[in-house]
Amino acid sequence: MIDINNIRILSNYVLVLPDKDFETYQFSAKETGIYSPLVFKDEQGHEHSAKQQHLSVSGEVYGVPEKLLFNAERIWDIQDRTGLRNGAWVRNREWQSEIDELRTKSVRFNVPIELKKGDRVYFEYTAHRDADAQGLWVQTDLGLMMLIKYDSLILAKRGEDTVMLNGYVLVENEKAEVEQIENGVLGTQTDSGLVLLQGNKVDKKTRTNAVAKVVHSGAPVSCYLDFRGIKEKQAATGDTILYDPRYARELEYGLHQVFSGRKLRMIQRKDIYGIFN
């Protein structure tokens, strides 16, 4: 058992005491008291695990990294020198191994450390999977804690304030959203009557756009590990955005809504098509 006061986190990971996994359903930030089973049966009567749907996605921060390692420039240098970026016919295993190692040791976003001890954080459910697979659980004098990679964090609650992390913005869809097709081009009509067009012909069955209001916004990402040369759009709280819903995810499981009584989605600025006030 480790004394929490003796733990130093050198880079990339945050030490979090996760909330208990969900045992009952919560809707619109209210407890129902209805038990949530860990297995369910399909139409053929086969049982499947539902554990993933009930994992907690929040907790309290007890340790913050001293720095974040972002290895994009080192990776790009290798790619430029070897021609991998432009598509080499033969990939040198040594080069690829070096790139893979740099990626593993890097966070995905070049962002400042905005987290503080005592913050409550919301994170991706995959943090549990990674903790189990990589042995990222730490037994401390205050309980069993999880090491979560910084780029898996979505937001922090600090008192009444919401601090968005890793360039995410939190949005709520416009209630009076209308989609229409004009000459095979998809457009979205807002309450004011403005129609924003995607600009390309789109198959409505596979791709639709959405309009949403930015509820919370934080510091932008200055650089992405996987998307070279993308510049962040300056979406601010209160702005209305046009985005592709394929790249937006609900903040909470539909069965466990505890953050607020609203259906909120998270998206990164790189996946926003347009912004208007």
C-alpha positions as CSV (number, residue, x, y, z in Angstrom):
1,M,0.0,0.0,0.0
2,I,1.4,3.4,-1.1
3,D,1.2,6.6,0.8
4,I,-0.6,9.0,-1.5
5,N,1.7,11.9,-0.4
6,N,4.7,10.0,-1.7
7,I,3.5,9.5,-5.3
8,R,5.0,11.6,-8.1
9,I,3.7,11.3,-11.6
10,L,6.5,12.3,-14.0
11,S,4.5,12.5,-17.3
12,N,1.3,11.9,-19.2
13,Y,-0.8,10.2,-16.5
14,V,-3.3,11.4,-13.9
15,L,-4.0,9.5,-10.7
16,V,-7.7,9.3,-10.1
17,L,-9.9,7.7,-7.5
18,P,-12.8,6.5,-9.7
19,D,-16.3,6.7,-8.6
20,K,-18.1,3.3,-8.0
21,D,-19.4,1.6,-11.1
22,F,-23.1,2.1,-11.7
23,E,-25.5,-0.4,-10.1
24,T,-28.7,1.5,-10.8
25,Y,-30.1,3.7,-13.6
26,Q,-30.0,7.5,-13.5
27,F,-32.0,9.7,-15.9
28,S,-31.9,13.5,-16.2
29,A,-29.5,13.7,-13.3
30,K,-32.0,11.8,-11.0
31,E,-31.6,8.4,-9.4
32,T,-34.3,5.9,-10.3
33,G,-33.3,3.1,-7.9
34,I,-33.8,0.6,-10.8
35,Y,-31.1,-2.1,-10.8
36,S,-28.9,-2.3,-13.9
37,P,-28.0,-5.9,-14.7
38,L,-24.4,-6.8,-15.9
39,V,-25.7,-9.2,-18.6
40,F,-28.4,-9.1,-21.2
41,K,-29.9,-11.6,-23.6
42,D,-30.3,-11.1,-27.3
43,E,-33.2,-12.3,-29.4
44,Q,-31.7,-15.8,-29.7
45,G,-31.4,-16.0,-25.9
46,H,-27.6,-15.7,-25.8
47,E,-26.2,-13.8,-22.9
48,H,-23.8,-10.8,-23.4
49,S,-21.9,-8.7,-20.9
50,A,-23.2,-5.2,-20.2
51,K,-20.5,-4.3,-17.8
52,Q,-18.9,-1.8,-20.1
53,Q,-22.2,0.2,-20.2
54,H,-22.1,0.6,-16.4
55,L,-18.5,1.5,-15.8
56,S,-17.9,4.8,-14.0
57,V,-16.5,7.6,-16.1
58,S,-15.7,10.1,-13.4
59,G,-13.6,10.4,-10.3
60,E,-11.4,12.7,-8.1
61,V,-7.9,13.7,-9.0
62,Y,-5.1,12.9,-6.5
63,G,-2.1,13.2,-8.8
64,V,-1.2,15.4,-11.8
65,P,1.7,14.8,-14.2
66,E,4.7,17.1,-14.0
67,K,4.7,17.4,-17.8
68,L,3.1,16.0,-21.0
69,L,5.2,14.3,-23.6
70,F,4.1,15.2,-27.1
71,N,6.3,13.5,-29.7
72,A,4.7,14.8,-33.0
73,E,7.7,16.7,-34.3
74,R,10.0,13.7,-33.7
75,I,7.6,11.4,-35.5
76,W,7.2,13.9,-38.4
77,D,11.0,14.3,-38.7
78,I,11.4,10.5,-39.2
79,Q,8.5,10.4,-41.7
80,D,10.0,13.3,-43.7
81,R,13.5,11.8,-43.7
82,T,12.3,8.3,-44.7
83,G,9.5,9.2,-47.1
84,L,6.9,7.4,-44.9
85,R,4.7,10.4,-44.9
86,N,4.4,10.3,-48.7
87,G,3.9,6.6,-48.8
88,A,7.1,4.5,-49.1
89,W,6.9,1.2,-51.1
90,V,8.9,-0.6,-48.4
91,R,8.6,0.4,-44.8
92,N,11.7,-0.1,-42.7
93,R,10.8,-2.0,-39.6
94,E,13.3,-0.1,-37.5
95,W,11.8,3.2,-38.6
96,Q,8.3,2.0,-37.9
97,S,9.2,0.6,-34.5
98,E,10.7,3.9,-33.5
99,I,7.5,5.7,-34.6
100,D,5.3,3.2,-32.8
101,E,7.3,3.7,-29.6
102,L,7.2,7.5,-29.8
103,R,3.4,7.3,-30.3
104,T,3.0,5.0,-27.3
105,K,4.9,7.5,-25.1
106,S,3.1,10.5,-26.5
107,V,-0.2,12.2,-25.7
108,R,-2.5,12.8,-28.7
109,F,-2.9,16.5,-28.2
110,N,-0.5,19.3,-27.5
111,V,-2.3,21.1,-24.7
112,P,-1.3,22.8,-21.4
113,I,-1.9,20.9,-18.1
114,E,-5.1,22.5,-16.8
115,L,-5.9,19.9,-14.1
116,K,-5.4,20.4,-10.4
117,K,-5.5,18.0,-7.4
118,G,-9.0,17.9,-6.0
119,D,-10.7,18.3,-9.4
120,R,-13.4,16.0,-10.4
121,V,-12.8,14.6,-13.9
122,Y,-14.9,12.9,-16.6
123,F,-13.0,10.5,-18.8
124,E,-13.4,8.0,-21.6
125,Y,-14.7,4.6,-20.5
126,T,-11.7,3.0,-22.3
127,A,-9.6,4.2,-19.3
128,H,-10.9,1.1,-17.4
129,R,-9.9,-1.2,-20.2
130,D,-6.4,0.3,-20.4
131,A,-6.0,0.1,-16.7
132,D,-6.8,-3.6,-16.7
133,A,-4.7,-4.4,-19.7
134,Q,-1.7,-2.4,-18.7
135,G,-1.8,-2.9,-14.9
136,L,-2.5,0.8,-14.3
137,W,-4.2,0.3,-10.9
138,V,-2.4,1.6,-7.7
139,Q,-3.3,0.5,-4.2
140,T,-3.0,3.6,-2.0
141,D,-3.8,4.3,1.6
142,L,-7.0,6.0,0.4
143,G,-8.1,3.2,-1.8
144,L,-7.6,1.6,-5.2
145,M,-6.8,4.3,-7.8
146,M,-6.4,4.3,-11.5
147,L,-3.7,5.9,-13.7
148,I,-5.5,7.6,-16.7
149,K,-3.6,9.0,-19.6
150,Y,-4.2,12.7,-19.8
151,D,-5.5,12.6,-23.4
152,S,-8.4,10.3,-22.2
153,L,-9.8,13.2,-20.1
154,I,-12.8,15.2,-21.3
155,L,-13.5,17.8,-18.7
156,A,-13.0,18.7,-15.0
157,K,-15.4,20.1,-12.5
158,R,-13.8,22.6,-10.1
159,G,-16.5,23.8,-7.7
160,E,-19.2,25.3,-9.9
161,D,-16.8,25.8,-12.8
162,T,-16.4,23.4,-15.8
163,V,-12.9,23.2,-17.3
164,M,-12.9,21.5,-20.7
165,L,-9.7,19.5,-21.4
166,N,-7.8,18.3,-24.5
167,G,-9.6,20.8,-26.8
168,Y,-13.1,19.3,-26.4
169,V,-16.1,21.5,-26.5
170,L,-19.5,20.4,-25.0
171,V,-22.5,21.1,-27.2
172,E,-26.3,20.8,-27.0
173,N,-28.3,20.3,-30.3
174,E,-30.6,23.0,-31.5
175,K,-34.2,22.0,-30.7
176,A,-35.6,23.4,-34.0
177,E,-33.1,21.7,-36.3
178,V,-34.3,21.0,-39.8
179,E,-32.5,19.1,-42.5
180,Q,-33.2,19.5,-46.2
181,I,-31.8,18.3,-49.5
182,E,-31.4,20.8,-52.3
183,N,-30.1,19.6,-55.6
184,G,-28.4,16.7,-53.9
185,V,-26.5,19.0,-51.5
186,L,-27.2,18.7,-47.8
187,G,-28.0,21.8,-45.9
188,T,-29.1,22.6,-42.3
189,Q,-31.7,25.3,-41.6
190,T,-31.4,27.2,-38.3
191,D,-34.2,29.0,-36.4
192,S,-33.3,32.3,-38.2
193,G,-33.9,30.6,-41.5
194,L,-30.2,30.5,-42.5
195,V,-29.3,27.4,-44.5
196,L,-25.7,26.2,-44.2
197,L,-24.6,24.0,-47.0
198,Q,-22.0,21.2,-46.8
199,G,-20.8,22.1,-50.3
200,N,-20.5,18.5,-51.6
201,K,-23.1,16.0,-52.7
202,V,-23.9,13.8,-49.8
203,D,-25.7,10.5,-49.3
204,K,-28.3,11.3,-46.6
205,K,-28.4,7.7,-45.4
206,T,-24.7,7.7,-44.5
207,R,-23.9,11.3,-43.6
208,T,-25.9,14.1,-42.0
209,N,-24.9,17.4,-40.4
210,A,-26.1,18.9,-37.2
211,V,-26.4,22.3,-35.6
212,A,-25.6,22.7,-31.9
213,K,-25.0,25.4,-29.3
214,V,-21.6,25.4,-27.5
215,V,-22.3,24.9,-23.8
216,H,-18.7,24.8,-22.5
217,S,-15.5,25.5,-24.2
218,G,-11.8,25.5,-23.1
219,A,-8.3,26.1,-24.4
220,P,-7.8,24.9,-28.0
221,V,-5.4,22.2,-29.1
222,S,-2.2,23.8,-30.6
223,C,-1.3,20.6,-32.5
224,Y,-2.6,17.0,-33.0
225,L,-0.4,13.9,-33.0
226,D,-2.5,12.2,-35.8
227,F,-3.6,15.2,-37.8
228,R,-0.6,17.2,-39.2
229,G,-1.2,20.8,-40.1
230,I,-4.8,21.1,-38.8
231,K,-5.6,24.5,-37.2
232,E,-8.1,24.7,-34.4
233,K,-11.3,26.7,-34.9
234,Q,-12.0,29.2,-32.2
235,A,-15.4,27.9,-31.0
236,A,-16.4,29.7,-27.8
237,T,-19.2,29.2,-25.3
238,G,-22.5,30.5,-26.7
239,D,-21.4,30.0,-30.4
240,T,-23.6,27.9,-32.7
241,I,-21.7,25.3,-34.7
242,L,-22.3,23.1,-37.8
243,Y,-20.7,19.6,-37.4
244,D,-20.8,16.1,-38.6
245,P,-22.5,14.0,-35.8
246,R,-20.3,11.0,-36.7
247,Y,-17.5,12.8,-34.8
248,A,-19.6,13.8,-31.8
249,R,-20.2,11.5,-28.8
250,E,-22.6,11.7,-25.9
251,L,-20.8,12.8,-22.7
252,E,-22.6,10.1,-20.7
253,Y,-24.2,6.7,-21.2
254,G,-27.9,7.0,-21.9
255,L,-28.6,4.8,-18.9
256,H,-26.5,6.9,-16.5
257,Q,-27.0,10.7,-16.8
258,V,-25.5,12.3,-13.7
259,F,-23.6,15.3,-15.1
260,S,-26.8,17.2,-15.9
261,G,-30.4,16.7,-17.0
262,R,-29.5,17.6,-20.6
263,K,-28.3,15.5,-23.5
264,L,-24.8,16.9,-24.1
265,R,-22.3,15.8,-26.7
266,M,-18.5,16.3,-26.9
267,I,-16.7,17.2,-30.0
268,Q,-13.3,18.6,-30.9
269,R,-12.8,21.8,-32.9
270,K,-11.1,20.0,-35.8
271,D,-14.4,18.3,-36.5
272,I,-16.5,21.5,-36.7
273,Y,-17.4,22.7,-40.2
274,G,-18.6,26.2,-39.4
275,I,-19.2,28.6,-36.5
276,F,-21.7,31.4,-36.4
277,N,-23.0,33.7,-33.6
